Amino acid sequence: MGRRVGATIRLECGFSMVELLIALAILAVLVSLAVPGMRTLLVSRQVTGARNDLLADLQTARTLAISRTQRVGVVASGGHWQDGWQIQPDGTPSAASYSAASATPLHAHEALGAGFTAAMDRGGAIDRVVFARDGSVYDTASKARASDDTTFGVCKPAGASAQAMVLVVHASGQMESYRDRRVSGASCP
């Protein structure tokens, strides 16, 4: 048995067409499973960002009310929170009631974007939250410290389920927030 002189060993590199098609089919299935979850994650981050913006502006207004010893409000643009809001000091600080009409806004936040709903409630829909000189919530209707908590809801649909956050401003001025797990379905309440 001798050795063959001049024989070459042939190695094949790469993928066959069948192997390539199987790999692409597996990749397509994985991508189709991941896309809906990514959309939900993206919308969840957008809702959290909107809530964080509102929380920051409410905290800023409260801090300004305490430091300036003057009522400072966060007022919905055009009466609708999803259209944005402004931080406004009391235009008539010596009066018993809060007035933003003659005050120059200290900061304005733009509209939240398409698809968002945002609302505030304190026993009825309202368009402003005002902080008194001591940092507590001032009720503009009774012209005294608020006795009820103020609740904000920020929501945006996300495919088969909506994403929502709740922000609560207690009458004392303290704030807390949480994800609203009661929201289900494809639309916001």
Backbone as JSON, one array per atom type, in Angstrom:
{
  "sequence": "MGRRVGATIRLECGFSMVELLIALAILAVLVSLAVPGMRTLLVSRQVTGARNDLLADLQTARTLAISRTQRVGVVASGGHWQDGWQIQPDGTPSAASYSAASATPLHAHEALGAGFTAAMDRGGAIDRVVFARDGSVYDTASKARASDDTTFGVCKPAGASAQAMVLVVHASGQMESYRDRRVSGASCP",
  "N": [[0.83, -1.14, 0.0], [0.77, 1.85, -0.95], [1.55, 5.22, -0.92], [-0.36, 7.79, -2.41], [0.77, 9.93, -4.69], [0.49, 13.37, -5.16], [-2.19, 13.63, -4.56], [-4.94, 15.52, -3.51], [-6.52, 16.99, -0.72], [-9.75, 17.95, -0.36], [-11.4, 20.55, 1.12], [-14.54, 21.74, 2.11], [-15.96, 24.87, 2.54], [-18.26, 27.13, 4.19], [-21.87, 27.59, 3.8], [-24.55, 25.52, 2.79], [-27.23, 26.08, 0.44], [-29.66, 25.2, 1.51], [-29.11, 25.08, 4.28], [-28.67, 27.78, 4.77], [-31.23, 28.86, 4.2], [-32.75, 27.63, 6.21], [-31.59, 28.77, 8.5], [-32.28, 31.48, 8.07], [-35.07, 31.27, 8.23], [-35.43, 30.54, 10.91], [-34.38, 32.83, 12.13], [-36.28, 34.72, 11.24], [-38.58, 33.86, 12.61], [-37.8, 34.3, 15.28], [-37.45, 37.11, 15.27], [-40.09, 37.93, 14.71], [-41.3, 37.2, 17.07], [-40.09, 38.89, 18.89], [-40.63, 41.58, 18.16], [-43.33, 42.6, 18.92], [-43.02, 42.71, 21.74], [-40.95, 44.56, 21.97], [-42.19, 46.86, 21.04], [-44.12, 47.29, 23.03], [-42.38, 47.71, 25.18], [-41.1, 50.07, 24.32], [-43.26, 51.92, 24.27], [-43.96, 51.83, 26.96], [-41.69, 53.0, 28.08], [-41.95, 55.58, 26.99], [-44.29, 56.48, 28.25], [-43.47, 56.4, 30.91], [-41.45, 58.33, 30.76], [-42.98, 60.65, 30.18], [-44.49, 60.82, 32.53], [-42.38, 61.22, 34.34], [-41.47, 63.75, 33.49], [-43.69, 65.35, 34.14], [-43.79, 64.91, 36.92], [-41.3, 66.03, 37.68], [-41.74, 68.74, 37.02], [-43.87, 69.35, 38.72], [-42.62, 69.0, 41.21], [-40.7, 70.99, 40.99], [-42.36, 73.27, 40.92], [-43.47, 73.13, 43.48], [-41.19, 73.43, 45.08], [-40.45, 76.03, 44.3], [-42.67, 77.45, 45.26], [-42.32, 77.21, 48.01], [-39.73, 78.35, 48.37], [-40.07, 80.95, 47.35], [-42.06, 81.86, 48.91], [-44.71, 82.06, 47.94], [-47.68, 81.37, 46.13], [-47.52, 78.85, 43.65], [-48.33, 77.5, 40.56], [-49.01, 74.61, 38.48], [-50.17, 74.53, 35.36], [-52.45, 73.27, 33.02], [-52.02, 73.36, 29.52], [-54.25, 75.08, 27.54], [-56.24, 73.84, 28.97], [-55.97, 71.09, 28.77], [-54.07, 68.38, 29.7], [-52.49, 66.67, 28.07], [-51.78, 68.37, 26.08], [-49.67, 69.77, 27.03], [-48.07, 71.78, 29.64], [-47.65, 74.51, 32.02], [-45.45, 76.12, 34.32], [-46.47, 78.38, 36.63], [-46.21, 81.32, 38.53], [-48.17, 82.85, 41.14], [-50.18, 85.37, 39.95], [-51.4, 87.36, 41.37], [-50.35, 87.75, 44.17], [-51.07, 88.9, 46.63], [-53.77, 88.61, 46.87], [-56.56, 86.54, 47.92], [-57.1, 84.41, 46.28], [-55.71, 82.23, 43.75], [-54.22, 83.33, 40.75], [-53.3, 82.86, 37.51], [-53.35, 84.38, 35.33], [-52.1, 86.95, 34.93], [-49.49, 86.36, 35.31], [-46.15, 85.63, 34.27], [-45.16, 82.72, 32.64], [-42.9, 80.43, 34.19], [-41.78, 78.2, 33.2], [-42.38, 76.1, 30.41], [-43.9, 73.16, 29.22], [-43.89, 71.07, 26.42], [-46.44, 69.59, 24.26], [-47.52, 66.19, 24.86], [-47.5, 64.33, 22.78], [-48.61, 62.31, 19.97], [-51.32, 60.12, 20.53], [-51.17, 59.97, 23.32], [-52.96, 60.16, 26.4], [-53.85, 62.27, 29.02], [-54.79, 63.13, 32.24], [-56.19, 64.86, 35.07], [-57.41, 64.57, 38.37], [-59.4, 65.56, 41.09], [-61.71, 64.84, 42.63], [-63.17, 65.56, 40.47], [-62.59, 66.59, 37.11], [-59.8, 68.64, 36.6], [-57.76, 71.51, 35.74], [-55.38, 72.42, 36.81], [-52.8, 72.41, 39.31], [-52.02, 73.78, 42.33], [-49.52, 74.99, 44.45], [-49.21, 75.93, 47.81], [-47.64, 78.42, 49.94], [-46.39, 76.93, 51.93], [-45.86, 74.55, 50.71], [-47.89, 72.73, 50.55], [-50.84, 71.46, 48.83], [-52.89, 73.78, 47.27], [-56.24, 74.54, 47.18], [-57.99, 75.93, 44.68], [-60.68, 76.42, 44.42], [-61.91, 76.41, 46.99], [-60.25, 78.17, 48.19], [-58.32, 77.5, 50.07], [-56.25, 75.15, 51.92], [-55.96, 72.09, 50.17], [-58.11, 69.29, 50.66], [-58.25, 66.82, 49.58], [-56.48, 64.25, 47.74], [-54.64, 64.76, 44.7], [-54.85, 63.32, 41.59], [-53.04, 62.2, 38.85], [-53.24, 60.82, 35.62], [-51.46, 59.17, 33.13], [-51.47, 57.91, 29.94], [-51.0, 55.61, 27.21], [-51.85, 53.89, 24.25], [-50.69, 50.6, 23.35], [-50.31, 48.49, 21.08], [-51.77, 45.48, 21.76], [-52.23, 46.06, 24.4], [-52.67, 48.76, 26.67], [-50.46, 51.21, 28.1], [-49.99, 52.62, 31.25], [-49.46, 55.18, 33.72], [-49.68, 56.35, 37.05], [-49.79, 59.28, 38.94], [-49.71, 60.61, 42.07], [-50.5, 63.41, 43.93], [-50.34, 64.28, 47.09], [-52.41, 65.97, 49.52], [-50.72, 67.21, 51.29], [-48.6, 67.84, 49.7], [-46.65, 66.04, 49.15], [-45.47, 63.49, 46.87], [-46.21, 60.6, 44.88], [-45.8, 57.77, 42.68], [-46.96, 55.22, 40.41], [-47.24, 52.25, 38.35], [-50.14, 51.77, 36.48], [-51.9, 49.06, 36.84], [-54.45, 48.33, 36.36], [-55.27, 49.06, 33.86], [-56.27, 47.71, 30.89], [-56.57, 46.07, 27.72], [-56.72, 47.59, 24.43], [-56.93, 50.33, 24.49], [-56.82, 53.54, 26.15], [-58.32, 54.59, 29.25]],
  "CA": [[0.0, 0.0, 0.0], [1.61, 3.01, -1.08], [0.99, 6.56, -0.85], [-0.62, 8.41, -3.71], [1.47, 11.2, -4.84], [-0.27, 14.38, -5.88], [-3.6, 13.68, -4.17], [-5.27, 16.69, -2.7], [-7.68, 16.88, 0.14], [-10.6, 19.09, -0.65], [-12.26, 20.97, 2.22], [-15.59, 22.66, 1.7], [-16.26, 25.9, 3.54], [-19.48, 27.86, 3.94], [-23.15, 26.96, 4.04], [-25.32, 25.16, 1.6], [-28.41, 26.91, 0.3], [-30.67, 24.7, 2.44], [-28.72, 25.52, 5.62], [-28.89, 29.22, 4.83], [-32.67, 29.1, 4.26], [-33.21, 27.23, 7.54], [-31.12, 29.8, 9.44], [-33.11, 32.67, 7.86], [-36.41, 30.99, 8.74], [-35.34, 30.61, 12.38], [-34.22, 34.25, 12.46], [-37.56, 35.4, 11.02], [-39.48, 33.5, 13.71], [-37.34, 35.0, 16.48], [-37.75, 38.53, 15.13], [-41.53, 38.13, 14.83], [-41.66, 37.08, 18.48], [-39.5, 40.0, 19.66], [-41.13, 42.9, 17.77], [-44.4, 43.12, 19.78], [-42.48, 43.03, 23.06], [-40.16, 45.79, 21.86], [-43.14, 47.98, 20.93], [-44.67, 47.51, 24.37], [-41.31, 48.3, 25.97], [-40.9, 51.45, 23.87], [-44.39, 52.73, 24.74], [-43.82, 51.91, 28.41], [-40.65, 54.01, 28.35], [-42.5, 56.89, 26.66], [-45.24, 56.84, 29.31], [-42.65, 56.69, 32.1], [-40.8, 59.62, 30.52], [-43.99, 61.72, 30.34], [-44.76, 60.89, 33.97], [-41.21, 61.83, 34.98], [-41.48, 65.18, 33.16], [-44.73, 65.98, 34.95], [-43.33, 64.84, 38.31], [-40.23, 67.02, 37.86], [-42.31, 70.09, 37.01], [-44.64, 69.52, 39.96], [-41.66, 69.18, 42.3], [-40.12, 72.32, 40.81], [-43.37, 74.26, 41.34], [-43.57, 73.06, 44.95], [-39.96, 74.03, 45.62], [-40.54, 77.48, 44.07], [-43.68, 78.0, 46.17], [-41.7, 77.3, 49.35], [-38.6, 79.29, 48.38], [-40.55, 82.31, 47.07], [-43.2, 82.09, 49.8], [-45.75, 82.54, 47.04], [-48.34, 80.26, 45.44], [-47.03, 78.54, 42.3], [-49.17, 76.46, 39.98], [-48.73, 73.93, 37.22], [-51.44, 74.74, 34.68], [-52.56, 72.57, 31.74], [-52.13, 74.23, 28.34], [-55.56, 74.98, 26.93], [-57.12, 73.01, 29.79], [-55.75, 69.66, 28.5], [-52.72, 68.02, 30.11], [-51.71, 66.09, 26.99], [-51.31, 69.48, 25.25], [-48.55, 70.4, 27.73], [-48.39, 72.54, 30.85], [-46.74, 75.61, 32.36], [-45.27, 76.47, 35.73], [-46.8, 79.8, 36.72], [-46.4, 81.88, 39.87], [-49.43, 83.57, 41.36], [-50.15, 86.72, 39.38], [-51.93, 88.28, 42.37], [-49.97, 87.09, 45.42], [-51.69, 89.47, 47.84], [-55.19, 88.23, 46.89], [-56.84, 85.25, 48.56], [-57.19, 83.34, 45.28], [-54.61, 82.09, 42.79], [-54.5, 83.76, 39.39], [-52.14, 82.72, 36.62], [-53.62, 85.2, 34.15], [-51.15, 88.04, 34.73], [-48.14, 85.89, 35.61], [-45.35, 85.1, 33.17], [-44.76, 81.34, 32.95], [-41.49, 80.2, 34.5], [-41.36, 77.07, 32.36], [-43.48, 75.49, 29.64], [-43.64, 71.82, 28.71], [-44.6, 70.86, 25.16], [-47.46, 68.53, 24.22], [-46.96, 64.87, 25.08], [-47.35, 63.6, 21.53], [-49.78, 61.6, 19.45], [-51.75, 58.91, 21.2], [-51.19, 60.09, 24.78], [-54.03, 60.82, 27.13], [-53.4, 62.68, 30.35], [-55.89, 63.8, 32.95], [-55.99, 65.08, 36.5], [-58.69, 64.5, 39.06], [-59.5, 65.78, 42.53], [-63.15, 64.89, 42.79], [-63.67, 66.18, 39.24], [-61.47, 66.95, 36.24], [-59.3, 70.01, 36.8], [-56.68, 71.87, 34.82], [-54.22, 73.0, 37.48], [-52.51, 72.08, 40.7], [-51.35, 74.95, 42.88], [-48.86, 74.76, 45.74], [-49.22, 77.08, 48.73], [-46.32, 78.85, 50.44], [-45.79, 75.89, 52.77], [-45.65, 73.37, 49.89], [-49.1, 71.9, 50.46], [-51.67, 71.76, 47.66], [-53.86, 74.84, 47.5], [-57.48, 74.33, 46.43], [-58.4, 77.24, 44.15], [-62.14, 76.59, 44.57], [-62.23, 76.78, 48.38], [-59.23, 79.15, 48.59], [-57.7, 76.97, 51.29], [-55.48, 73.94, 51.69], [-56.77, 71.0, 49.61], [-58.35, 68.2, 51.6], [-58.18, 65.57, 48.82], [-55.31, 64.05, 46.9], [-54.77, 65.05, 43.28], [-54.36, 62.15, 40.87], [-52.78, 62.34, 37.42], [-53.1, 59.58, 34.87], [-50.83, 59.32, 31.82], [-51.71, 56.63, 29.29], [-50.81, 55.53, 25.76], [-52.09, 52.54, 23.75], [-49.5, 49.88, 22.88], [-50.7, 47.23, 20.47], [-52.9, 44.82, 22.41], [-52.45, 46.54, 25.76], [-52.28, 50.14, 26.93], [-49.5, 51.43, 29.18], [-50.45, 53.77, 32.03], [-48.8, 55.52, 34.97], [-50.48, 57.22, 37.92], [-49.01, 60.16, 39.8], [-50.58, 61.13, 43.13], [-50.0, 64.53, 44.71], [-51.13, 64.31, 48.32], [-52.76, 67.32, 49.97], [-49.54, 67.77, 51.96], [-47.62, 68.22, 48.69], [-45.81, 64.88, 48.85], [-45.88, 62.85, 45.62], [-45.84, 59.2, 44.63], [-46.31, 57.3, 41.39], [-46.94, 53.78, 40.2], [-47.8, 51.77, 37.1], [-51.55, 51.44, 36.64], [-52.1, 47.69, 36.37], [-55.87, 48.14, 36.05], [-55.5, 49.35, 32.46], [-56.15, 46.55, 30.02], [-57.16, 46.32, 26.4], [-55.9, 48.35, 23.49], [-57.13, 51.78, 24.58], [-56.73, 54.16, 27.47], [-59.64, 54.97, 29.77]],
  "C": [[0.89, 1.23, 0.0], [0.82, 4.3, -0.96], [0.75, 7.1, -2.23], [0.05, 9.76, -3.76], [0.57, 12.15, -5.63], [-1.75, 14.43, -5.51], [-3.84, 14.9, -3.29], [-6.51, 16.41, -1.88], [-8.5, 18.15, -0.07], [-11.52, 19.36, 0.54], [-13.3, 21.94, 1.68], [-15.89, 23.61, 2.84], [-17.57, 26.58, 3.16], [-20.72, 27.03, 4.21], [-23.77, 26.56, 2.72], [-26.55, 26.06, 1.56], [-29.51, 26.48, 1.28], [-30.36, 25.16, 3.86], [-28.98, 27.01, 5.79], [-30.38, 29.54, 4.94], [-33.24, 28.71, 5.63], [-32.8, 28.27, 8.58], [-31.96, 31.08, 9.3], [-34.53, 32.46, 8.38], [-36.44, 31.07, 10.26], [-35.21, 32.06, 12.82], [-35.53, 35.01, 12.3], [-38.55, 35.1, 12.14], [-39.09, 34.24, 14.98], [-37.65, 36.49, 16.43], [-39.25, 38.78, 15.29], [-42.01, 37.97, 16.26], [-41.18, 38.29, 19.29], [-40.13, 41.35, 19.37], [-42.28, 43.39, 18.65], [-43.91, 43.49, 21.18], [-41.67, 44.31, 23.04], [-41.08, 47.0, 21.75], [-43.73, 48.31, 22.29], [-43.63, 48.17, 25.27], [-41.08, 49.76, 25.6], [-42.01, 52.36, 24.38], [-44.34, 52.89, 26.25], [-42.78, 52.96, 28.8], [-41.15, 55.42, 28.05], [-43.45, 57.38, 27.76], [-44.47, 57.19, 30.59], [-41.94, 58.03, 31.95], [-41.76, 60.79, 30.69], [-44.33, 61.91, 31.81], [-43.61, 61.57, 34.7], [-41.13, 63.33, 34.71], [-42.5, 65.92, 34.03], [-44.33, 66.01, 36.42], [-42.26, 65.89, 38.58], [-40.78, 68.44, 37.9], [-43.16, 70.36, 38.24], [-43.7, 69.75, 41.15], [-40.99, 70.55, 42.21], [-41.08, 73.39, 41.29], [-43.48, 74.28, 42.87], [-42.36, 73.72, 45.61], [-39.99, 75.55, 45.45], [-41.56, 78.13, 45.01], [-43.09, 78.19, 47.57], [-40.62, 78.36, 49.36], [-39.03, 80.73, 48.14], [-41.62, 82.76, 48.05], [-44.37, 82.73, 49.04], [-46.4, 81.31, 46.38], [-47.77, 80.1, 44.02], [-47.86, 77.37, 41.78], [-48.56, 75.81, 38.76], [-50.08, 73.86, 36.51], [-51.41, 74.04, 33.32], [-52.73, 73.58, 30.61], [-53.49, 74.01, 27.68], [-56.53, 74.1, 27.7], [-56.94, 71.52, 29.61], [-54.29, 69.31, 28.79], [-51.89, 67.42, 28.99], [-51.2, 67.14, 26.01], [-50.13, 70.22, 25.88], [-49.02, 71.16, 28.96], [-47.33, 73.6, 31.1], [-46.64, 75.73, 33.86], [-45.47, 77.97, 35.82], [-46.92, 80.24, 38.17], [-47.73, 82.6, 39.95], [-49.28, 84.99, 40.84], [-50.66, 87.78, 40.34], [-51.61, 87.72, 43.76], [-50.63, 87.66, 46.67], [-53.17, 89.1, 47.95], [-55.34, 86.85, 47.53], [-56.89, 84.1, 47.55], [-56.0, 83.37, 44.33], [-55.06, 82.55, 41.42], [-53.23, 83.66, 38.56], [-52.24, 83.67, 35.43], [-52.55, 86.26, 33.91], [-49.71, 87.62, 34.99], [-47.44, 85.38, 34.35], [-44.92, 83.69, 33.53], [-43.26, 81.23, 33.19], [-40.91, 79.09, 33.64], [-42.58, 76.54, 31.63], [-43.03, 74.14, 29.12], [-44.49, 71.62, 27.46], [-45.64, 69.73, 25.29], [-46.79, 67.16, 24.32], [-46.78, 64.07, 23.8], [-48.6, 62.82, 21.19], [-50.06, 60.34, 20.26], [-51.82, 58.99, 22.72], [-52.52, 60.64, 25.26], [-53.47, 61.13, 28.51], [-54.53, 63.45, 31.0], [-55.54, 63.92, 34.42], [-57.35, 65.09, 37.15], [-58.5, 64.79, 40.55], [-60.98, 65.92, 42.83], [-63.82, 65.55, 41.59], [-62.48, 66.61, 38.41], [-61.07, 68.4, 36.47], [-58.08, 70.25, 35.92], [-55.47, 72.5, 35.49], [-54.04, 72.39, 38.86], [-51.63, 73.22, 41.21], [-50.76, 74.59, 44.24], [-48.85, 76.05, 46.54], [-47.8, 77.37, 49.2], [-45.62, 77.8, 51.29], [-45.56, 74.58, 52.01], [-46.84, 72.44, 49.82], [-49.88, 72.3, 49.21], [-52.75, 72.75, 48.07], [-55.07, 74.59, 46.6], [-58.0, 75.69, 45.98], [-59.9, 77.48, 44.3], [-62.48, 77.06, 45.99], [-61.29, 77.86, 48.93], [-58.59, 78.78, 49.93], [-56.89, 75.73, 50.92], [-56.42, 72.83, 51.18], [-56.94, 69.9, 50.65], [-58.26, 66.84, 50.91], [-56.87, 65.49, 48.04], [-55.65, 64.41, 45.45], [-54.14, 63.88, 42.54], [-54.22, 62.47, 39.39], [-52.72, 60.96, 36.81], [-52.5, 59.9, 33.51], [-50.91, 57.96, 31.15], [-51.44, 56.73, 27.79], [-51.06, 54.1, 25.32], [-50.79, 51.92, 23.23], [-49.93, 48.53, 22.33], [-51.93, 46.66, 21.17], [-53.15, 45.3, 23.82], [-51.93, 47.96, 25.92], [-51.28, 50.19, 28.09], [-49.94, 52.68, 29.93], [-49.65, 53.92, 33.31], [-49.72, 56.45, 35.73], [-49.51, 58.01, 38.79], [-49.97, 60.78, 40.79], [-49.85, 62.25, 43.85], [-50.9, 64.61, 45.94], [-51.38, 65.75, 48.73], [-51.59, 68.0, 50.67], [-48.48, 68.26, 50.98], [-46.67, 67.09, 48.34], [-46.37, 64.16, 47.61], [-45.43, 61.4, 45.57], [-46.4, 58.79, 43.27], [-46.17, 55.79, 41.31], [-47.54, 53.46, 38.83], [-49.24, 51.36, 37.35], [-51.8, 50.07, 36.01], [-53.57, 47.4, 36.02], [-56.18, 48.39, 34.58], [-55.29, 48.08, 31.65], [-56.86, 46.84, 28.71], [-56.26, 47.23, 25.58], [-56.06, 49.85, 23.61], [-57.05, 52.25, 26.03], [-58.14, 54.53, 27.94], [-59.97, 56.42, 29.49]]
}
